[in-house]
Amino acid sequence: MTTLFGLCDCNNFYASCERVFDPSLNGKPVVVLSNNDGCVIARSNEAKALGIQMGDPFFKIRNLVEHKHLHAFSSNYVLYGDMSDRVMQTLSLFTPNVEVYSIDECFLDLGNFYDVNLFNYAWEIKRTVTRWTGIPVSLGIAPTKALAKVANKLAKKSAKANGVLVLTEPYHIEKALEATKIEDVWGVGRQYAKFLKNHHINTALDFTNASENWIRKHMTVVGVRLHKELRGESCLELDEVAPPKKGICTSRSFGKKLTTFEDILEATASYAAKCAKKLRNQKSCAKLVTVFVQTNPFSENDRQYYNSKTICMPVATNSDIELIHYATLSLKAIFKPHYWYKKSGVIVTEIVPETQIQFDLLDTVDRDKHNSLMKVMDGLTDRFGRSKVHVAAQGISKSWLLKSDYKSPCYTTRLEDMPTVFI
């Protein structure tokens, strides 16, 4: 049982990744855009100061970008994922047990660190991560996960804390809870925050002072668990291994509206292959595959259409070839000509461990051959990058790819994008 948690959070992670390889962006407003350069999904502090909000459509701020008052980047998830791995690997050097909570957050087990000055150790972690990866981080340390979240948020906001806050003394914990608005508490959504405020619970401290029976009545056992966590009673363990996903979905809006079956098939086949790769990564197979297509619901000039089709495969699989085959059959069943399609997606469900597959006596697929082929393809992909080898149905032209007019290079994963230094 962990007795002390640390939560390390990367500051403005996506924007920070862009700044690592372009230091001229330091101190300047930076935003990162969603798929198809649709809206703002990440902002630097300077961009926040300009009044730019999360979710703002790009067309509203395009003028700022064109006049060099704002720097915008298309989302580059390959770069962000690799930079996240580097941060997490660095953090794992400071404790034997870590839980990667999200792409930019990680819980650390700091219990049983006897004769260690936690404040100094936290600063060593912060400095090392920034020095080795270029990513600035904030670190909160407390006896429970929920309190570590509180500590981290205050560490990030407080000029006095300057990125590091250790909450182990009751007096300091009480003051931190008092300074935390109820809507900022981990696990309290918008509706619960509104409900609690109507009952004069405005801060995390007010929440801890509420009756446990009242919390149970109105927020069920999940609220009680949070109540105990904020009172210093640890209820949430460190999850060192992420549980396998029970459902996997890969879906994207097209870079432009498509109307031909062939173009939509290329995109859908690529999504099916990504689902298969995710299944193999977690050593699982899926029994059901669902394909859906839709037009743009926000376009008043287009005829609207949405449909989906689910196929139960004879044997659960994680093979690109099989998933693409059944995804193609699903797409053929729902595709209608003369529509302008904006999006398609593939969902795989009824996921089981690859060691617990129920085979079919009439199965004619050479599964050993498929498994060997997938291992070779994964090896080539890991070595040379995505799209170096793939199933023919995924196509070559990729006319459906997302629009990313402001995408930065993949500095750390593509040899031709590696920065060059001239001496």
N, C-alpha and C positions, 0 to 999 in steps of 0.2 A: 504494500500500500504506500503510495507516494505521500510524503508529508509536506512537501513544498514544491510548488509549480512555478516555472518561469514561462512567460509567453513572449516570444520574440516576433515582432511585426515589422515588416519592411515598410518604410515611409513612402507613400505615393509610388508604389512599386513599379507600375508600368512606365510612368514618367521617369523614374529613377533609372530604369534599364536603358532608356533612350539617352539619358545624360551620361552614362558610364562611358559611352563611345563617342560622345560629342560634348566635351566639357564646356564648349561655348554656350550651351543651353543652361548652365548653372545660373541661378538667379533670374531666369527669364520664364515667362508663363508658357507652360507646355500642357497640351491635352492629347489624349489617345482616344481614337474613334472606334466605334463598334464595327461589326461586320458590314461590308459595303459602304464604309465611311458614313454611316447613318447618323449617329449621335455620340455625344461625349460619354465615355465610360470611365475615364480617369483624368485627374487634374493635379497639377502641381499647386503648391501653396500660392504661388504668384497668379496662377489662373483663377484660383478661388477668389483672390483679392480683386480680380477684374469683374467679379459677379457672375462668372460662368457656373452654371448648375449642372449636376449630374443629369444626363438624359437630354440635355439641350440639343436640338437638331443641328447638324453641321451647317445647314444653309443660313442659320441665324448668326453664326460667328465666322462664316467664310470671309467676310470683308476684313475682319481683324487679321486673318491669316495672310490674305493677299497684300495687306499693307504692312506686314512684318511686325505687327504688334503682338502676335500670338503664333506659337509654333505647334502645328498639328501633325500627328502621326497616325497612319493606319495601324490597326492592331497587328502585332507580330508575335503570335503565340509560340512560335518555335524559339525565338530569342528569349521571351519571358520564361518559358518552361525550363530552358537550359540555365538561365541565370538563377531561377528558383532552386534548381538542383544544386548549384554551387553554394548557395546560401545554406541550404539544409545540410549539405555535407560538412560545411564549416561548423555549423552548430553542433553536429553529432560528435565533434572532437571534444566538446566540453562536458558531455554527460553520456553515459552508456545507453540511456533510454530517451527517445524523442517520439513525438507524435506530430507528423506533418498534417496540420489542420486544414490548410488551404495553400494556394500557390504562394502566398506571401506571409503565412503565419505558421508558427511551430511551437508546440508545448514542449518544455524541457523538464525532466525529472531532476530537481535539485535537492531532494531529500537526502539525508544521511551524509551531507557534506560537512563533516565535523571540522572544527578549527579553520573554517574558511570564512573570510570576511565577504559576505554576500554582495555588499555594495561594490567593493573593489572587483570581485569576480564578474559581476554583471557588466561593469565598465570594460573589463578585459574582453568579454564576449562582444560587446558593442563595437569596440575599436577594431577587433580582429576581423569581424564580418565586413565592416566598412573598408578596412585596408585590403583585404584579400579579394573582395568582390566588387567594391565600389558602390555597394548599395547601403544607404543609411538605414539604421534600424532603431526601434525603441524596444525596451525590455521592462516588463513588469513581473515582480516576484511576490507570491503570496501563498497561503496555506491551501487554497482551493483553486480550481480552474476559473470559477466565476469571479473570485477576488483577483486572480491574476489578470483577467480581462479588464477589471476596474483599474488595476494598477497600471496596465499598459496604456489604457486610454488617457489617464492623467499624466503619465510619463511623456506622452506625445504632445499633450496640450500645454503642460506647465513649463514655463520658461525656467523656473527654479529647478525642476527635476531634470530638464535638459536631456530627456530620452531614457532615463533610468529611474525606477521607483521600486523600493523594497517595502512591502507591507507585512510586517511580522508582529509589530506591537499593537495591542488592542486600541490604544489611543489613536494611532496613525490610521488604523483600519476604519475606525468610526469617522474620522475627519474625511477620509477618502470617500466613504459611502455618502456622507452628507454633501460632498461636492459633486456627486454623480447624479444627473437627472435620471428619472425613472425610464425615460425613452432611450437612454444610452446604456441601459443594463442589458447584458448578453441574454438573449432569449425572450426579451419583452418586445413584442411586435407593436405595430401602430395601434391596433384595436385594443390590446391589453393596456397599453400606455394611456390611451384615452379613458378606458374604464377605471384604471387605478387613480388617475388624476381626479376623476369625478368623485372618488372616495377619499380625496385629500391625501393621497399617497403620491408625492411629487418627487421624492428622491429615493435612492437605494436604501438610505438609512430608514426612511419611513416604511419601506417595504419590509425590512428586517424586524421592525418593531410591531408589525401587524401580527394578528393571531394566526398560528399555523392552521387551525381549523377553518378560519375564514379563507385563507389562501387555498386550502384543499377544496373547499366548497366551490370557489369561483375559478380556480386555475388548475384543478385536478392535481395529480401526483407530480406532474412536470413542474408546476409552480412551487409545490412543497420542496422538491429537490433543489430548485434555485434558491428558495428561502433559506434552506439549511446551508447551502454553499456560501451564501453571502454572510451567514452567521459564523462561518469558519469551520463547518462540519463537511468534510470532503465526501461527496457522493458520486463523483465522476472520476473514473479511473483513467490512466493514461493508455490510449489505444496505440500501441506501437506498430501494429499491423492493421492496415485498413481492411475492413471486411469486404468480400467480393460484392460487386454490384448485382442487384437482382434484376435490373433492366438497364439496357444501354441504348442511347439514342444518338444518332449523328444526323444533323439537319442543318442546312444553310439556305439562305436566300441566294438566288442566282445573281451574278453580276449584271445581267440584263434579262429582260423577260424572254422566255423561250416558248416556242410553239411546236417544234418537231419532236417526235418520239425519240429519235436518235440522240439529240442533245440532252434531253432529260434522262435518258438511259445512262449516258456517260456519267452524269452527276450522281445518279442514284447508285450505280455500280461502285463508284468511288466511296460513297457513304457506307455501303455494305462492307466494302473492304476495310474501312476504318473500324467498323463495329467488330469485324472478325479479329483485327489486330488487338483491339481492347480486350476481347475475350481471351486471346492467347496470352496476353500480358498477365491476366489474373488466373490463368490455367483453368478456364471454364469453357463450356460449350452451351449453345442455345438451341432450344427446340422450336420456338416460334419466331417468325420474321414478319414484320409489318412494314408496309410501304405506304406513304401518303403523298399526295400532291395537292397544291392549292394555287389559285391565282392571287393577285394582290387585293386584299380586302379593302384597302384604302384608295383604290383607283375607281373613280366613278365612271370612267369611260370603258372599263373592261367588263365583259361578262364574267360573273363569279362562278367558281366551281371549286369544290373540295371533295375528296374521296380518299378512302384507305382500303387496303386489303391485307388480311393476315393469312399466312400459310403455315400449317403445322408440318414441319419436315419429318421424314421417316425416322431419322436418327439425329440427335443433337450434334451440332458441329461448330467448329471455329475456323473452317476453311474458307478462304476468300472465294474459291471457285464455287463451292456449294451455296454460300450465302448470296453471291451475285446471281447464280442461276435462279434461285427461288425469289429473289428480289425482282428479277426481270419478269418472272411469271406474274408476280403481284402487280407490277407496273403495267403490263399488257392488259390486265383485267380492269384497271381503273382509268387508263389514259383515254382521253377524248380529244379528237382533233379540233382545230379552229378555236382554241383557247390560248390566251397568253399566260403561261405559267410563271410564277414568281419563286416558288419554293418546292422542294421535295425533301423527304427524309426517310430514314430507315431506323426501325426500333426492333431490338431483339430481346425476347423475354423467355420465361421458363428456363432460366440459366442454372446449370448444374456443374459440379466439378468434372473436369475432363476424365477423372478416374472412375466416375460413377455413371457412365453412359449406358443406357438401355439399348442394346443393338437389336436389329431386325433380321429375322431368319432369311427374308427375301432381299436383303440389302445387297446391291451389286457394286457399290462404290469401294474402290481399293483405298481404304482409309490409311493404311500404312504409307502408301504412296503420297497421299494428300499431306499427311503429317510431315513427311520428309521434305516435300516441296515447300511447305510453309516455313519450315526451319531454315531452308536455304534462302528463301525470299526475305525473311526477317533478318538473317545475317547480312545480306546485301544491303537492305534498307538501313540497318544500324551502322553499316560501314560507310556507305556512299550517299545516304540521304534518301528522302522520300521520292517516289515517282521514278526512281532509276529502273525499277523492274515492277511490273504490275500486270494484272489480267487485261487482255485486249479490249474487253468490254468497257474498261475505264477510259478508253480513247486517248487521243494525243493532242487534239486542238485545244481542249479545255476552254471553249468559248463561254462556258457557264461559270467560270471562276468568279469569286467575289471581287468587287471593285476595291482596289487598295492603291489609290493614287499617291498616297503619302507614306508608303511602307518603307521602313528603314531596312538596311541589309541584315542578313542573319550572320552577324559578326562571329559568333562562336561555334556555329555548326556547319558552315559552308566555306570551303577552302577559298573560293574565289571572292568571298565577301570579307575575308580576314583583313583587318586594317594594316596598311603598309606604312612603315616609318622610314623616312629617308634621312640618313646621317651625312 
